[in-house]
């Protein structure tokens, strides 16, 4: 005796699927509908690989109860005639769906008799649903010999209403990552805001701001004793401590570590980088400008004034 190991698989169009479930939930008693399948030579061209493609359901006059559904034979004949005029072959009107309301979806003896009464030529696809959302698909194939397959699998057409790339396009166009919250970090107490240092060398008086010593191109700590004339602002009032910050951008980290930019400025740059308001290359250019930019101006006719802008 031959065994059929692989069950046929059914595809439902979105239209057929929605009609089937709309009738299931709308009718308080059993109800039936007849369905049609698309000829295989048509849907295979579309790349559909399932064995049967159910495309639509049609409801005819019928008498129903809580446990039975009896479609009017004259109404069924009229449906066949109407569908033939639309180009549907009789052999493709081979799907019978009905609801079991709130009962299970197994085939009853009445259902078995109805399948035999249809007397289809090649195949009968029987679908039973209930209000719980259960579906039982049975397929009876009559060629070359009778095979009955219970609980067959199915798929439903996925009709794209929007393009697959729509979500990504909307995110890329309209969504910007918010910048990290800027911490209000100030200098630690006791450190001078501005320091002025002067030397007398016979060439006039040269002033240096923010602890930058142009004589030996180094920074001095204004809190340490210095040989020469030193003037500095009063220290700021006691404020919160400065916490170390780590940035993945190398030059940004160097500028912060060297004191060329203060913590709030460093966080502002980092926020722009994270929110893509500025690229890594653009940030490099801005920070390099802070390293390289210096200007020299006359100061009251007494020598020159050298200012490292990044230190202001």
Buried (B, 14 or more C-beta within 10 A) or exposed (E): EEEEEEBBBBBBBEBBBEBBBEBBEEBEEBBBBBBBBBEBEEBEEEEBEBBBBBBBBBBBEBEBEEEBBEBEEEBBEEBBEEBEEEEBEEEBBBBBBBBBBEBEBEBBEEBEEBBEEBEBEEBBBBBBBBBEEBBBBBBBBEEEEEBBBEEBEBBBBEEEEEEEEEEEEEEEEEEEEEBEEBEEBBBEEEBBEEBBBBBEEEEEBBBBBBBBBBEEEEBBEBEEEBEEEBEBEEBBEEEEEEEEBEBEBEBBBEBBEEEBBBBEBBBBBBBBBBEEBBEEEEBBEBBEEBBEEEEEEEBEEEBBBBBBBBBE
